[in-house]
Amino acid sequence: MKTYDELFKKQCKEFFQKFATVITDYEIVKLPKKADILIIEMYAKLNTKLEIFNYFEEYNIIEFKSVADHFKVGEDDLKISFYINGVLLQEKDANVNNTTFTLVSSGKPEAFLKKFKDKIQTIRTGHYRLVDIALIPVNIVVITEIEGDFTEEYKLLKEFSKGSDLEKFIRQFLKKYDKIKDNDTFDVLLSLYGIDVIKIMKELDMHTNIIETNINYLVEELGMKDKFKLEGKDEGNVEGKQNLFIGLLKRKFSITDAEAKQIKKCNDEEKLEVASFKLMDGFSKDEILSVFLHG
């Protein structure tokens, strides 16, 4: 199962590499820690293409703090200077005038902001700037507070929000899904919040029975409908859905008896729904099975 950090880096790379060079896990010599992302302007001036990150310059360092990795005062704040100094030393064309640092945080890092309360500037809702704590200003983008239009940049951040703001975004996204057909964002939401996504879809009446819709689609796609009819499998109960799902999974992947037994132990239809979506959307076998192994 992919982590928040892995998915954030993947999404950032896909978004920014359309007009910039993107290095994830940027290694700073002599430091055991790597900066999450370094974005180097390449094709056009970045800030003309951005709304939230419209302050970006030629070199842009991003460090991400998810809901599972809170900012630790006395530890993470010290690393900020290491990252900034490391990039300035290693990149020969980087300087204090063309380099930015941004901490992107799922929630507001209250203790960090409190520590430097005399250094805070509020740039816009959800965007703070700390001055005179490092060689360059430290930008803090708080995902739960960010407002804006439903742009790619907005979605890139909001899919890593938390609490009621995340639920609001998921609802907002699902209501627009038929129009925008954004499978990439849907896959991230499904990976991180699968069962919650399914529950909201049901509340919105997006499908009367999601697993039957997806399994019927896959049965047709893989040419298995006649086979299942001959075997007399009942698609209407949980056991029937388990058997269908295992059969479909075996057609696409090689699975062990132990893995099949793990699926058979699952009597939770919502987990089967999440797994069927992942199978339909081309997730790896490990990603699909993680639904049953990790809840």
Secondary structure, DSSP 4 states (H G I P E B T S, - for coil): ---HHHHHHHHHHHHHTTTEEEEEEEEPTT-SSEEEEEEEE-SS-GGGS-STTTT--SEEEEEEE-TTS---TTTHHHHHHHHHHHHHHHSTT--TTSEEEEEEESS--HHHHHHTGGGEEEEETTEEEE-SSSSS-EEEEEGGG----S-HHHHHHHTT--HHHHHHHHHHHHHHHHHH--HHHHHHHHHHHHHHHHHHHHHTTS-SSHHHHHHHHHHHHTT-HHHHHHHT--TTSHHHHHHHHHHHHHHHS---HHHHHHHHT---HHHHHHHHHHHHTT--HHHHHHHHH--
